[in-house]
Amino acid sequence: MNQTFTVTGMTCGHCEKAVARAVKQLDPQAEVKIDRPQNKVEVQSTQPREALARAITEEGYAVAA
């Protein structure tokens, strides 16, 4: 299932990799696309939205509801 998150706090390529890594730790098969200027993170995953948002938040980034 494709899910889009608004994630704030990503300021560089390292931030993008950290967010992608957090999602992939939860779901190694997930596809992650990040549009940093728009603060958008698209995730193709079977994991629940809440679990994905929690993984991103635990990495230190804010996820808008």
C-alpha positions as CSV (number, residue, x, y, z in Angstrom):
1,M,0.0,0.0,0.0
2,N,1.3,3.4,-0.9
3,Q,1.4,6.0,1.9
4,T,2.6,9.6,1.9
5,F,3.9,11.3,5.0
6,T,4.8,15.0,5.6
7,V,8.1,14.8,7.5
8,T,9.8,17.9,8.8
9,G,13.3,18.3,10.0
10,M,15.0,16.7,6.9
11,T,17.7,19.2,5.9
12,C,20.2,17.2,4.0
13,G,21.0,13.9,2.2
14,H,22.0,12.3,5.5
15,C,18.6,13.1,6.9
16,E,17.0,11.4,3.8
17,K,19.1,8.3,4.3
18,A,18.2,8.2,8.0
19,V,14.5,8.3,7.3
20,A,14.8,5.7,4.5
21,R,16.9,3.5,6.8
22,A,14.3,3.8,9.6
23,V,11.5,2.6,7.3
24,K,13.6,-0.2,5.9
25,Q,14.5,-1.5,9.3
26,L,10.7,-1.9,9.9
27,D,10.0,-3.3,6.4
28,P,13.1,-4.4,4.4
29,Q,11.0,-4.7,1.2
30,A,9.6,-1.2,1.5
31,E,10.1,1.3,-1.3
32,V,10.9,4.8,-0.1
33,K,10.8,8.0,-2.2
34,I,11.8,11.3,-0.6
35,D,11.1,14.8,-1.8
36,R,13.0,16.9,0.7
37,P,12.0,20.3,-0.6
38,Q,8.3,19.3,-0.3
39,N,8.9,17.5,3.0
40,K,7.2,14.4,1.5
41,V,8.1,10.8,2.1
42,E,6.3,8.2,0.0
43,V,6.4,4.7,1.3
44,Q,5.2,1.5,-0.5
45,S,4.8,-1.0,2.3
46,T,2.5,-3.5,3.9
47,Q,3.2,-2.1,7.4
48,P,0.5,-0.1,9.2
49,R,0.8,3.7,8.8
50,E,1.2,4.2,12.6
51,A,4.2,1.9,12.7
52,L,5.9,3.6,9.8
53,A,5.2,7.1,11.3
54,R,6.6,5.8,14.7
55,A,9.8,4.6,13.0
56,I,10.4,7.9,11.3
57,T,9.6,9.8,14.6
58,E,12.0,7.6,16.6
59,E,14.7,8.5,14.1
60,G,14.2,12.2,15.2
61,Y,11.9,13.7,12.6
62,A,8.4,15.1,13.0
63,V,5.6,13.4,11.1
64,A,2.5,15.6,10.5
65,A,-0.8,13.9,11.1
